[in-house]
Every structure is written in C-alpha cells, then in structure tokens.
Amino acid sequence: MTVSDAFEASITSFLAPVAHLLEDPGVSEIMINGHREIWIERGGIIEPCDAGFPSAEALEAAITNISQYARRPVSASRPILEAHLPDGSRLEAVLPPVAKNGPAVAIRKFARSTLTARKLAESGSLSEESLRVLAAAVRRKLSVVVSGGTGSGKTSLLGVLSSFASDAERIVVIEDTHEVRLERSHVVYLEARASDRRGRGEVTIRDLLRATLRLRPDRIVVGEVRGAEALDLIQAMTSGHGGSMTTVHANSAGDAVRRIETMAMMADTGLPLQALVASAVDLIVQAQRAASGRRLVTEICRVDGLERSGGYRIRPLFTRKDEGPLARERNGKEKIHAQRPRRSPGRDQGGVRRSPKRS
C-alpha cells in the first residue's frame, strides 16, 4: 500500500459519519457546524440531515488527518485549512478558538461527469446564441472574467469557457487549491502553497503568475483573483497574453470591474489602474444561483473602456430576467457603472469586440 493509499483509507475512516453523503451523487455540498450539526445542499437547496460526529475531538482528528494528507498544517494557532479530499472534493475548515461552536467545515463536491457547453444549453443556463458568442470570444483571445457569488458555478463555467480554446494552445492554470479541470491536451496546473509552521516555503498566486510569464503560455487561467495578484493578471492581459481568464466574487458586471481595480490597488502601485482594468477586461459573464437552486448565467457584458465622465462603459450583450431565458439585447443601450475615459474598439460580428493588436 502506498502512502497515498494509506492516507485515503485513513481519511475514509475518519469521515465515516458523512461517508454516505460523500457517496450520494445528489448532494453537492456538506456543511458541518460543530460535530452535532450537519447541513447539506441537494439540488441547490440547503437542508439539515441527521448525521453527526461522536465528538468535537473526532471531527478535529479528521481535519488534522486531512491536513497531513494535503501537506497543509492546521492547528489552534493556524486554524484555517483549505485542501482537497482524495476524490477531488474541496474542503474548507476553521478550528476553534476562531470557530466558536466547534470545528466548521464545508465540503464542496464536484460532479462526477464533466460540465459541457451542451449541458449548459440544455439546462437553460446559457442559450445557443450566447454560447456561440462566447466561443467566438475565446477563440479570438478576448480576456474573460466570470463573476458571481459563492456557489454560483463560476469555476465550472470557467472550465467550459476554456474548452473553447484551441487544443494546440499551451494553457497555464493557477489556483490556490486545484479545482479547474480542462479538457485540453496541453495544460500546466500550478497550485499556491502556504508557509510551513516556521513561516517558510510560501508560494503565492503572484509568485506563480510571475513565473508563468516565463513558461511560454498561450493563455493564462487564474482560478480566482482575491488580492494583489489582480494587478499582475491585468498587466499580463494587456501585454501579450490576451485570452486570459479568471473568476471574481461580485454581484454584477460593474461590481466585477470595480472589485478587480480595488484588488489591484492592494499592490500599492502608481499605475493608472482604471484605464488598465478597462483595457484588460473584454467580457464579463455574470453567474448566479437562483432562489430555486438553479445555477444560471444572468448577464454577458462587453467592457467598452471608459466614459469621458470617468465611468466604465459596460454594454450588455445578453440579459436574463428572474429565471426567464437568457435573451440577446437588441437596443444597444449602455449600462454605465462607476466613473471612468473611453476607448474606441473595433467590433466583430455578433457584438464581440476584437482585441487590439498587442506588441
């Protein structure tokens, strides 16, 4: 038995109280609020279940075992763990004393079957026309940001969009924890690393982005931007790495570009960030989990630069009202978010803007 096999058997034993939930294909997320209280997400709806761990110590032992498997230390002095289970499920855990009612754990399960563009169209998340526009945008190497809240399906959608890239391209995927899986033949996966107990060995998303620029990528995919790495990504997008993609937590297309700008400011640079963000981001795909639990694309917008008044010029290409169909915008009416200068980009058929040639 290999070390990996031994850890997998050990983790299975420690997680025995929720083993049936991990095996249930209808359960997409398991939420543990202390050892006695467990909730699950089924079909997009959260509901309680009667499972439980025998004690807080048993739950903490499971978390410690998983941290050893993932080689990510966790303790009372370092109480947050982000890791993956052997089956690929993502785990986030917070230990006492930070978690006041006992260890808090969320396990995000991933579908056994790969999400495809066809499945998105059949489910109504995207329309056939919007898929054609997005496919054309990816092939023309426009830079795309997938925006949405927690559990809205951003990562899965990012994987589908990446599938439109040419199989001849070299794609580098950068993540905090490995989640994005691309059905491409030439993909390099890079994962950030936390420091050890002595504060050594940390490798950040920013470190990986800088290294990636020398790995000869045709396209860069960042699982999610959360901080100052936003600056490195938008600089890459505007300096020969068009077609890059990422996700961001935001409630609308306007919020997405503002949040990217705010995160880029964390890098403490004197660059003109408003113009840089407007030049870097071409399309924003807004995802949302509806009240019914369905994960839907609610808006696809084109970033047209900046207004003379200083606002981002954002034009909706497709919009959805409530849980109705995703419909093409015909009137060309603009939506102006935040205050920002305008560029005059060229256009492709179908309303997709051509990226300017970059040296």
C-alpha positions in Angstrom: 0.0 0.0 0.0 1.4 3.4 -1.0 1.4 6.4 1.4 -1.4 8.0 -0.7 -3.5 4.8 -0.4 -2.9 4.7 3.4 -4.0 8.4 3.7 -7.1 7.8 1.6 -8.1 4.8 3.8 -7.4 6.8 6.9 -9.5 9.8 5.7 -12.3 7.5 4.7 -12.3 6.1 8.3 -12.2 9.5 10.0 -15.0 10.8 7.8 -17.2 7.7 8.3 -20.1 9.8 9.8 -20.5 11.6 6.4 -19.4 8.8 4.1 -22.9 8.2 2.8 -23.2 11.9 2.0 -19.9 11.9 0.1 -21.1 8.9 -2.0 -24.6 10.4 -2.6 -24.5 12.0 -6.2 -27.4 14.2 -5.3 -25.5 16.0 -2.5 -23.3 18.9 -3.8 -22.1 20.3 -0.6 -21.7 19.2 3.1 -21.7 21.8 5.8 -20.6 20.9 9.3 -21.3 23.4 12.1 -19.7 21.6 15.0 -19.8 17.9 15.5 -23.5 17.6 16.1 -25.0 19.8 13.3 -24.6 18.9 9.6 -26.4 20.5 6.7 -26.3 19.5 3.0 -27.1 21.1 -0.3 -29.2 19.0 -2.6 -30.5 20.3 -5.9 -29.4 23.8 -4.9 -31.5 23.7 -1.7 -29.9 23.6 1.8 -31.4 21.2 4.3 -30.4 19.7 7.6 -29.5 16.0 7.9 -29.4 13.7 10.9 -25.7 12.7 10.6 -23.1 13.8 13.2 -19.7 13.1 14.6 -19.3 11.4 18.0 -17.4 14.4 19.5 -15.6 17.6 18.6 -12.3 15.8 19.1 -13.3 13.2 16.4 -14.1 16.0 14.0 -10.8 17.8 14.7 -8.9 14.5 14.3 -10.5 14.1 10.8 -9.4 17.7 9.9 -5.9 17.1 11.2 -5.6 13.9 9.2 -6.8 15.7 6.0 -4.2 18.5 6.6 -1.4 15.9 6.8 -2.6 14.3 3.5 -2.7 17.8 1.9 0.6 18.8 3.5 -1.1 22.0 4.8 -0.5 22.5 8.5 -3.5 23.3 10.7 -3.7 23.9 14.5 -5.2 26.3 17.0 -2.5 28.8 16.1 -3.1 28.3 12.4 -6.9 27.5 12.4 -7.8 27.6 8.7 -7.4 24.8 6.3 -8.1 24.7 2.5 -7.5 21.3 1.0 -8.9 18.6 -1.2 -10.0 15.1 -0.3 -8.7 12.1 -2.3 -11.8 12.1 -4.5 -11.2 15.8 -5.5 -13.8 17.3 -3.3 -12.8 20.7 -1.9 -12.6 21.2 1.9 -12.5 24.4 3.9 -12.2 24.0 7.7 -11.9 26.5 10.5 -10.9 25.3 14.0 -11.6 26.7 17.5 -10.9 29.2 19.0 -11.8 31.0 15.8 -14.9 28.8 15.3 -16.9 29.4 18.4 -19.4 26.5 18.2 -16.8 23.8 17.3 -15.0 23.0 14.0 -16.7 24.4 11.0 -16.3 22.5 7.7 -17.6 22.9 4.2 -17.0 20.1 1.7 -17.8 21.1 -1.9 -18.3 18.0 -4.1 -17.6 18.1 -7.8 -19.8 16.4 -10.4 -18.5 13.0 -11.5 -19.3 14.0 -15.1 -17.7 17.0 -16.8 -19.8 20.0 -17.3 -20.0 20.8 -21.1 -21.4 23.6 -23.2 -24.1 21.3 -24.4 -25.2 20.6 -20.8 -25.3 24.4 -20.1 -27.5 24.9 -23.1 -29.8 22.0 -22.2 -30.2 23.2 -18.6 -31.1 26.8 -19.8 -28.1 28.3 -18.0 -26.9 29.6 -21.4 -28.6 29.9 -24.8 -27.3 28.5 -28.0 -26.7 32.0 -29.3 -24.8 33.2 -26.2 -22.6 30.0 -26.4 -21.7 30.9 -30.0 -20.7 34.4 -29.0 -18.7 33.2 -26.0 -17.0 30.5 -28.1 -16.0 33.2 -30.7 -14.7 35.5 -28.0 -12.5 32.7 -26.5 -11.2 31.8 -30.0 -10.4 35.4 -30.7 -8.5 35.6 -27.4 -10.6 38.1 -25.7 -10.0 38.3 -21.9 -13.0 37.0 -19.9 -13.9 37.4 -16.3 -16.6 35.1 -14.8 -18.3 36.9 -11.9 -20.7 35.7 -9.3 -21.4 34.8 -5.7 -20.4 31.7 -3.7 -21.9 28.5 -5.2 -23.0 30.2 -8.4 -20.9 27.8 -10.6 -18.1 30.2 -11.5 -15.4 27.6 -11.6 -17.4 25.1 -13.6 -18.3 27.8 -16.1 -14.6 28.8 -16.3 -13.8 25.3 -17.3 -16.4 25.3 -20.0 -15.2 28.6 -21.5 -11.6 27.3 -21.5 -12.8 24.3 -23.6 -13.4 26.7 -26.5 -9.6 27.4 -26.7 -7.6 25.7 -29.4 -6.2 22.3 -28.4 -2.9 23.4 -29.8 -2.6 26.2 -27.2 -0.4 25.9 -24.1 -2.6 26.8 -21.1 -1.3 27.5 -17.6 -3.8 27.2 -14.8 -3.0 28.9 -11.5 -5.0 28.3 -8.3 -4.9 28.5 -4.6 -6.4 25.0 -4.5 -6.7 22.8 -7.6 -10.3 22.8 -8.9 -10.3 23.8 -12.5 -10.1 20.8 -14.9 -9.7 21.5 -18.6 -10.4 19.0 -21.4 -7.3 20.2 -23.3 -4.2 18.3 -24.2 -1.5 20.9 -23.2 -2.3 22.2 -19.8 0.1 23.1 -16.9 -1.5 23.2 -13.5 0.1 25.3 -10.8 -1.0 25.5 -7.1 -0.1 28.0 -4.5 1.5 26.8 -1.3 1.1 28.1 2.3 4.1 28.5 4.5 5.1 25.9 7.0 4.9 26.2 10.8 8.0 28.3 10.7 6.7 30.7 8.1 8.9 29.2 5.3 8.2 28.0 1.8 5.1 30.1 0.9 4.4 30.3 -2.8 1.7 32.9 -3.6 -0.6 33.3 -6.7 1.5 36.4 -7.5 4.7 34.3 -7.4 3.1 31.8 -9.8 1.8 34.5 -12.1 5.3 35.9 -12.5 6.8 32.5 -13.1 4.1 31.7 -15.6 5.1 34.6 -17.9 8.4 32.7 -18.5 6.7 29.4 -19.1 5.6 30.4 -22.6 1.8 30.4 -22.0 -0.6 30.9 -24.9 -3.3 31.5 -22.3 -3.4 32.1 -18.6 -6.3 30.9 -16.4 -6.4 32.0 -12.8 -9.0 30.1 -10.7 -9.9 33.2 -8.7 -8.4 36.6 -8.0 -8.6 37.6 -4.4 -5.9 40.2 -3.8 -2.9 42.0 -5.3 -2.4 39.3 -7.9 -5.2 41.1 -9.8 -2.6 43.7 -10.9 -0.2 41.0 -12.3 -3.1 39.4 -14.2 -4.4 42.6 -15.8 -0.9 43.6 -16.8 -0.5 40.2 -18.4 -3.8 40.6 -20.3 -2.6 43.9 -21.7 1.0 42.8 -22.6 0.6 39.9 -25.0 -1.5 37.4 -23.0 -4.9 38.2 -24.4 -7.4 35.4 -23.9 -6.6 35.1 -20.2 -9.5 34.2 -17.9 -10.3 34.3 -14.2 -13.2 34.4 -11.7 -14.1 37.0 -9.1 -16.7 37.3 -6.4 -19.1 40.1 -7.4 -22.8 40.7 -7.8 -22.8 42.4 -11.2 -20.6 43.2 -14.2 -20.0 46.7 -12.8 -19.1 45.4 -9.4 -16.7 42.9 -11.0 -14.5 45.6 -12.7 -14.6 47.8 -9.6 -13.5 44.9 -7.4 -10.7 43.9 -9.8 -9.5 47.5 -9.6 -9.7 47.6 -5.8 -7.7 44.4 -5.5 -5.1 45.7 -7.9 -4.7 48.7 -5.6 -3.5 46.3 -2.9 -0.3 46.0 -4.9 0.4 49.6 -3.9 1.4 50.9 -7.4 1.2 54.2 -9.0 -0.1 52.8 -12.3 -3.4 54.3 -13.8 -5.5 51.3 -12.7 -8.8 52.5 -14.0 -7.6 52.6 -17.6 -5.6 49.4 -17.2 -8.6 47.4 -16.0 -10.8 48.8 -18.8 -8.2 47.9 -21.4 -7.5 44.4 -19.9 -11.0 43.0 -19.4 -13.1 42.4 -22.6 -16.1 40.3 -21.4 -17.8 39.7 -18.1 -20.0 36.6 -17.7 -22.2 37.0 -14.6 -23.4 33.8 -12.8 -26.0 33.5 -10.1 -27.6 30.8 -8.1 -31.4 31.4 -8.3 -33.8 31.0 -5.4 -34.9 27.7 -6.9 -31.2 26.5 -6.6 -30.6 26.6 -10.4 -27.2 28.0 -11.4 -27.7 30.4 -14.2 -25.8 32.9 -16.3 -27.7 36.1 -15.8 -25.7 38.6 -17.9 -23.0 38.7 -20.5 -21.4 42.1 -20.9 -18.8 43.8 -23.0 -16.4 46.3 -21.4 -16.0 49.1 -23.9 -13.4 51.2 -22.0 -14.2 54.4 -20.1 -16.6 57.2 -20.4 -15.5 60.8 -20.6 -17.2 61.3 -17.2 -14.9 58.6 -15.8 -17.3 55.7 -15.7 -16.8 52.2 -17.0 -18.6 51.8 -20.3 -20.3 48.4 -20.0 -22.7 47.1 -22.7 -24.9 44.1 -22.0 -24.9 41.6 -24.8 -27.3 39.1 -23.1 -29.5 39.5 -20.1 -31.9 37.4 -18.1 -34.9 38.5 -16.0 -35.6 36.3 -13.0 -35.4 32.7 -14.2 -36.6 33.5 -17.7 -34.5 32.8 -20.9 -31.1 34.5 -21.5 -32.0 37.0 -24.2 -30.0 39.0 -26.6 -30.0 42.7 -26.1 -31.2 44.4 -29.3 -31.4 48.0 -28.4 -27.7 48.5 -27.7 -28.5 50.5 -24.6 -25.4 51.1 -22.4 -25.0 50.5 -18.7 -22.6 52.8 -17.0 -21.0 51.6 -13.8 -18.5 53.6 -11.8 -16.9 56.7 -13.1 -14.2 56.4 -15.9 -12.2 57.6 -20.2 -13.4 55.7 -23.2 -11.6 53.8 -25.9 -12.9 53.1 -29.4 -12.5 49.4 -30.0 -13.2 47.6 -33.3 -16.1 45.1 -33.5 -16.6 41.6 -34.6 -19.8 40.2 -35.8 -22.2 39.2 -33.1 -21.3 42.1 -30.9 -18.0 40.8 -29.7 -15.2 43.3 -29.7 -11.9 42.5 -31.3 -8.9 42.8 -29.1 -6.4 45.4 -30.2 -3.1 44.1 -31.5 -0.6 44.0 -28.8 3.2 44.1 -29.2 
